[in-house]
Amino acid sequence: MSKSTQEWLETTWGKATARFPQRRPKFESSSGADVDPLYGPEALAEWNYHEKLGFPGEFPFTRGVQPTMYRGRLWTMRQYAGFADAEESNRRYKFLLEQGQTGLSVAFDLPTQIGYDSDSPEAEGEVGKVGVAISSLEDMETLTNGIPMEKITTSMTINATGPILLALYVAAAKKQGADLSKIGGTIQNDILKEYIARGTYIYPPRPSLRLITDTFAWCKDNLPEWNTISISGYHMREAGCTAAQELAFTFADAIEYVDAALKVGMQFDEFGGRLAFFWACHSNFLEEVAKFRASRRIWAKIAKERYQSKDPRAQMVRFHTQTGGATLTAQQPLNNLVRTTLQAMSAVLGGTQSLHTNSYDEALALPTEESVELALRTQQIIAFESGVADTIDPLAGSYYIEALTDRVEAEAWAYLSRIEDIGGALIGIEQGFQQREIQESAYRLQKMTETKDRIVVGVNDFVTDSMVEPDLMRVDPTLGKRRAQQLAALRKRRDNANVERILGRIREAARGDENTMPLFIEAVEAYTTVGEICTVLREEWGEYQEVMTI
């Protein structure tokens, strides 16, 4: 007679651990749930293959959103990049495309993210530091110079000013003579997570939601291949939340966006297929695989049951993944190569559609050209040499993977229920609920590191005295001054009366309900700057003040 898992634990396992104790008293997931020493058939006693898994390309999409997955087409290798001015970043993009990158991912500097031009007093010392400085159509034309916008998809990590940057991208594409129906890419445009975890917001949440629904509506009719939002759990995970919280808080935000779009008369299946998601991938290898698989199942159920979706495409979670920036260490930075490789492998085994691999030196500075190339090569080696992309969902059926997928899903649903009881993500943000939950999770993680219940190699164990610092990339400190001179010249040669006229129309639209996207496009085509548009909106809508959660 075959033994049950419990019998084995009580006999063979029990005797072994009595003689040789486990290396630590407790093994747990990111949420603190116990990880059992062994998973057997009992872990899936009530498990139904067709209900939980199904087949790739079919509801509930646990095994992947495409029937062929990577046997048909590999994930998009999209290295996040941008620094200094548009000319410098354009050179980096061309270098990456020459090395085999298959999509662009644009990082913007902090002034651009929060609506200040490079010559603004608020921008001093920050121009081009953490991303590329973009203030006008002139900058966007330089950024995309020589890059065929009909053929290369572009992801733009921009939120509070997202619709304006999209307007700049559209205007640049038109100047290239591109067919807008063929322009593909993604704009992050996810403002709610900024209030929760990241902080690059400008306006209060409700007018910010209005900008997002304006983008949904305009793109539906004018930019059909564009993903109008990338609803992001990445930044919440980087702030310290658990894998399950990452899913729950992101999907709660997604529900808020969808409900806002429904309120202005859109139908879910009209725009649901253009929603994209963005996950972090941290170092608990198998839990991250389970998280990605659970994410597809959760959203498929939300789309079908909450929104009565009939279109399978609108039920799919299509997501980009970035390896965990918060897991990188300044100590022994070459260790980050190993961390990033494992995280990238986890994302691929979890079925990502797009992937960015962090560079090993990012805990110290913006990555060098050499380290970025190595990060891209990491993806290419996984794709072409490891064999993990040769079959679909290769870990399916593992007792542990399936039990873990179910558990992450259940934990996420529990959080979604709590947020629903509060009144939704927006009210939760206004009350500080998500912020407090993330702070508590981050505190628990930090305490585990301090007590060595969680080992970070090179930081709290296996430490060396020597500090090896690789060659770092530096942004020219005179960049801000040069950018100010460029903007002064731009303002002299444009039609300023026309700029003032269009800004007046944007002010009227902010007071009413006219869709802002056509006005933003008209404004940037007249070389109105990002900061000038944002100043008008600030004057009409005010600025958000952070909720105190302690």
N, C-alpha and C positions, 0 to 999 in steps of 0.2 A: 504494500500500500504506500502511495506517495505521501510525503510529509507536507504539511501546510507550512507557510512562511513562519507562522507563530510557533509551531513546534520546533522548527529549526532554530529560531531565536532562543527558545527556552532550553535547548539541548546543546547542539554543536556551538552555536554562538555564545551561549551563556558560559560554557566551560572555557572557551578561548579567552573571553574578556575577563574571566576570573583570574586567569594566569597572566594575561597581558592586557592591561587596561587600555582603553581608547586613548588616542593622543590628546584629546580634549573632552571635557565632560558633556558638551552639547554641540551638535551640528545644526545649523538653522539657515533658513532662507533670508532674503533681504528684509522681510517683514517680521522676522523673529519666529516664524513657524518651524517646528521641529522637522528635521530631515531624518527619516528612518534609515537604519543601516542597510536594509534590503527591501526591494519592492518586487512582489510576485503577483500571480494572477488575482489574489484577493484584493489588491489595490484597485482592480478594475472590475470588481464583481458585478456592478450594475451598469457596466459600460456597454454602449451600443455603437458599433463601428460607423454605421450610416448616419446616426444622429450626431456623433462627436466629430467624425472625420469626413466622411463622404469622399469625393474624388477631387483632384485639382481642377480648378476652373468652375466648380459647382458649389452651391450653397451647402454648408456654411463656410466654405473656403479655408478651412483649417489647414489643408495641405497645400494651399497656394492659390493665387488669384488667376493664374493662367494655366490652361490644360498642359502646356509643354514646359512651363517654367524655364529653367536655364538650359534645357536641351534645345529649346528654340532660340532663345536670346538671353545673353548674360545680363546681369544687372547693369545699370548705368554707373560707370566709374566717374564720380563727380567730386573732384577735390575742391574743397572750400578755400577760396583764395581772394585776396584783395588787400592792397596796402598802398600807401603814398597817394599819388595822383593817378588819373585815368591812364595816362601814357605808360607808367610803370606797371600797372596791373594788366594792361593790354599785352605787354611783353610776356608777363608770367602766364597769362591764359594761352597765348600762342605756343609757348614752350610746353605747357602741359598737354595741349592738343597734339603737338608733334610727338610726345612721348606715349600717346595712346589713350589719353583721357577721352571719354565719350560724351561729356556734358559739362557745362560751366556752372559754377556755384559762386556767387558773388558775395563777398563780405564787405560791408560798408563801415566807414568810421563812425564814431559816436556822434559827432555833430550832425551828420546826415541822418542817422537813426532817430534823432530827437528834434529834427526840423530846424537846424541852424546852418547857415551857409558858412563856408570856410573863412570868410572875413568877419564873421560875427565875434564880438568880444567873448561870448560864451564858448566859442570854439578854440580859443587860444590854448596851445599846448596839446591839443587832441587831434589836429588835422592829420589824417592819413595814418594814425597810429595803429588802430585795430582793424582797419579795413580801408577801402578806397574812398576818397573824398569825391562826392558827386553833388554839385549844386545846380547845374543847368544842363540843357540839351547839348551844349557844346562839350561838356564832360562825357555825357553818355555816348555821343558820336565818337569821341576818342576812345572810350572804353571798348566799343564794339567794332572799331575800325579793322577791316580785313577779316572779320569773322562772319561767315554767312549765316544770318539770323534765321533763315528758313530751314537750315539744315542742322543747326546746333541748338539743343534745348538748354535753357538757362534757368537756374534756380536762384532767386534773390532773397537773401535773409534780411528782410526789412519788414517792419510792422507798423508803427505809428505813422510813418510816412509812406507806407507800402503802396497805396493807390497812386501817389504822385510819382514814385519811382517806376511803377508800371506804366504811367502815362509817358514818362521819359523814354522807356524802352520801346513803347509803341511808336512814338514820334521818330526815334532813331531808325526803327525798322521801316517806317514809311519813307524816310530819306534814303534808305538803301534800295527802295523800290520793291520791298518784300510784300508778298501776299499775306495779309493778316490771318487769313484762314489756315495758313501753314505755319504760323509762329507758335512754337511749343515751349512750355516751361512751367515754372511754379513760382508763385510769390508767397512768402510765408504769411504775411497779412493776419497773423494770429495775435490780436492785442490782449486777449484775456489772460494768457499766460504771462504777459509782461507785468500785470498787476499782481500776479501770484508769486513770481519767482525771479524775474529778470530786470525789470525796472526801466526799460526804454519806452515809456509811455509819454504821451503829451496831454491829450484831452481826457475828460472823464469817460467812463465806459460806454455810456449810452450813445453819445454822438460818435464815438469810435466804432460802435457796432453799425451805425448808419453808413459810415464809409465802407465797411465791409460788404453790406448788402448792396450798396451802389456798385461795387466791383463785381459781385456775383451777377447782377442784372445786366451790366454792360458787356461783360465777357461772354455771357450766354449768347448774345446776338452778334458780337463783333470779333471775339477772339476764342473761337470754339475749342481749340486745342490747348488752351491755357488752363492750368490748375489754379483756381482763384484763391486758394488758401492752403497752407500746409499747417495743419493743427498739430501743435508741437508739445510732446511730452519731454523732449530732450532737456530743456532748460530747467524744468521742475526736477528731473532726475539728477541733473548736475547740482542743484541746490540741496539735494539730500533725500528726496523721497524714495520710497520702495518701488519695486517693479510693478506691483499691483496698483499703488497710488498713481504711478505714471500713466497707466492705462485709464484708470477711473477719472482722474482729473482732466485728462485730455479729452476723453469722450464726453464728459460733462460740458466742457467748453464747446465741443462739436454740436451737442444738442442745443446749446444756447444760440450758436450761429444759425443752425438750421431753423429753429423756431423764429428767429428774427427775420430770416428770409421768407418763411411762410406768412408772417404777419404783413409783409409788404406785397403779398399776392403771388409769390413764386410757388411752383410745385416741386416737391422733393426730387422726383426723377429728372426734372429739367436741369438741376445743378449738382445732384448727388454724385454723379460720375466724375465730377471735376474737383471733388474734395480730395485732398491728399493729407497724409499724416507723416509725422517725423518723430522717430524714436531714438533714444540713446541706446548704446550697447555697452554695458559695464562688464565687470570681470567674472561674475558668477556664470560660467559658461552655459551650463544646462538650463539654469533658470531663465537666462535671456532668450534662449531658443524657445522655451515654453511660453515666455511673454509674447514673442512675436506671433506664435501660432494662436495663442488665446486672443490676441488683438483682432485677428480676422474674424474669429467666431463671434466675439462680442458685437462688433459693429454690424455684421451681417444680421444678427438678431434685432439690433436697434432699428436698422433700416427697414427690415421686413415687418416687424411687429409693432413698432412705435409709429413708423411713417408709412406703412402699407406700400412699401416700394414693390414695384413689379419689374423693374429693370435690374437684372443681375449686376450690371456695371455699377449702379448706384449703391449696391450692397457690399461692394468690395473695399477692403482697406488696402489701398496702394500706398506704400510708405518708403520714405528715405530713412537711412540709418547713418548716424555718425558715431564713431567709437568714442569712448568716454573721456572727455577732456579733463574732468575732475579726478580721473584715476591716474593721470600722468604725474610724475614726480620730478622735481628739480634735482633731487638726489639721485645719483647713478642714472642719468637720463637715458643711457642706452637700454636700460631695462624696459623702457617704454616701447621699444620695438617689439618685444615679446608680448607685452600687454595688448598692443594694438593688433598684432597678428591674431591672437586668440579671440579678441572681440570681433574682428572682421570675419573670422571663420564662423563664429556664433551667429552673426547676422545673416551670413549666406545660408547656413543650415536652417535658419528661421525663415528664409524666403523673402528677403528684402528686394525691392525693385531698384534701389539706388543706394550707393554707399560712398561715404567719405571716410578715409582712414587718416587719423591724426598723425602728425609728424613727431618724431621722438623729442625734438627740442622745443615743443610748444609750451612746456611749463616754464621756460626761460625767456622766450621772445617769439615774435612772428617767425614762422619756419623759413629756413634758407631754401634756395632752389634745389640743393642736393638732398635735403631731408624730405622735401615734398616729392621729389622723384622716387625716393626710396619708399615713401608711403604709397604711392601709386603702384610701384612694382609689387608691393605686398598684395594688393588686390589681384594683380595680373597673375602672380604665382598661384594664389588660391584658385583663380578661375581656370588656368590652363595646365596646372601641374598636380593639384591635390586630388582631383577626382571627385570632390564633394558635389560638384555641379552636374555630375553625369546622370544622376537619378533624382527623382522628385521626392522631397521630404524624407530623406534617408533615415531619420531617427524615429519616424512614426512607428508605433507599436511597442516601443520600449515601455516597460511597466512604469519606470520612473518618469520618463518624458510625458507620458499621457497623464499620469497622476499629477504631475507638477503643472501641466497645462490646465487641467481641471481646477487645481487649487488656486493658481494665479487668477483664473477667470472668476472663481467664486469670491475671492477677496476683492476683486475689482467691482463685481456686481454689488457687493455689500456697501462699498463706498458710494457707488452710484445711487443706491437707495437712500443713503444718508443725505447726499446732496439734493436729491429729489424732495426729501422731507423738509429740508431747509427752504426750498423754493427755487432751486436751480443754481447753476454755477455763478451767475452774476450776483445774486443775493449772498451766496456763500463767500464770494470775494469781498463784497461790501462789509460783511461781518467778520472777515479774516479767518474763515474756517480752513480753507486749503492752506493758507500761509502758516497757520499754527500747526497743522498736521505735518507739513514738510519740516518745519523747525524742530518738532519733536523727533522726527525720524533722523534728521541730521545730527541732533544732539546725541541720540542713541548710538549712531555710527561713530561719532567722534569719541565717545566714552569707550567703546569697544576697541578703538585703535589705541587709546591711552593705556588701557588695561591689558593690551595684547591678546584680547579675545579675537581680535581681527588683526592679522599680520599684513603689513604693507612692506614688501621686500625693499630694503635699503632705507626705510624711513624709521620703523620701530623695531626692526630686527635685521640681521645680516647687514649691519651698518659698517661702513668703512670711514676712516678719518679723512681720506683725500677727497677733494671736491673737484671733479673734472668738469670743466665748462667748455662745451664745443664752441666753434666759431658761430657767432650770433649775427642775425640780420639787424641792421639799424636803419630807421627811417630818417631821412635828411631833416635836421631840425629847422632848416630855413624854408621848409615846404609851405608853412602857413603864410609867410610873407609873400612868397611867389604866387600862391593861390589868391591872395587878396588883390594883388596887382592884376591878375587875369580877370577877376570878377569886376574890378573897376573899369577895365577896358571894355568888357562885355556890356556893362550898363551904359556906357557912353555911345556905343554904336547901335544899340537896339532901338526900337520905336517905343519910347517910354510912355507916351500918351496911350498907345494901344495896351501896354502892360497894365496901366492904371485902370483902363476900361474893363479889362478882363478880371482883374482883382475885385473890382466892384461887383461884377456878376457873380463871382465866387462868394462874396459876402452875402449877397441876396439869397443864393442857393443854400448857404449855411443856415440862414434864418427860416428857410422853407423846406420843401421836400424834393426839389429838382435833383436829378441824378448828377453828382459832381464829376464823374469820370470824363464826360465830353468837355467840360469846362477845364479840367486839369490838363487835358491833351491840348486844347486850344491855348492855354496859358503857357505851357512849356514850349510849344511850337513858336511862341513869340519871345522865347528866351527869358520868361519869368523864372525866377529861381525857386528852389525848394523852400528856402527860408522865407521868402516873400509870401508864398502861398500859406505857409504854416502860421505866419504872423497874423494874417487875416482870420484864420480859423481859431487861433488862440484868443483873439479879441472877441470873437463871437461865442465861443464855447467854454472858455476858461481852461485852466490846467488842473490835472488830477492831483490831489493830495493823498499821500500814502496812508492806508489804514494802519493804526498801531495795533499790534496783535499781542502785546505783552502788558 
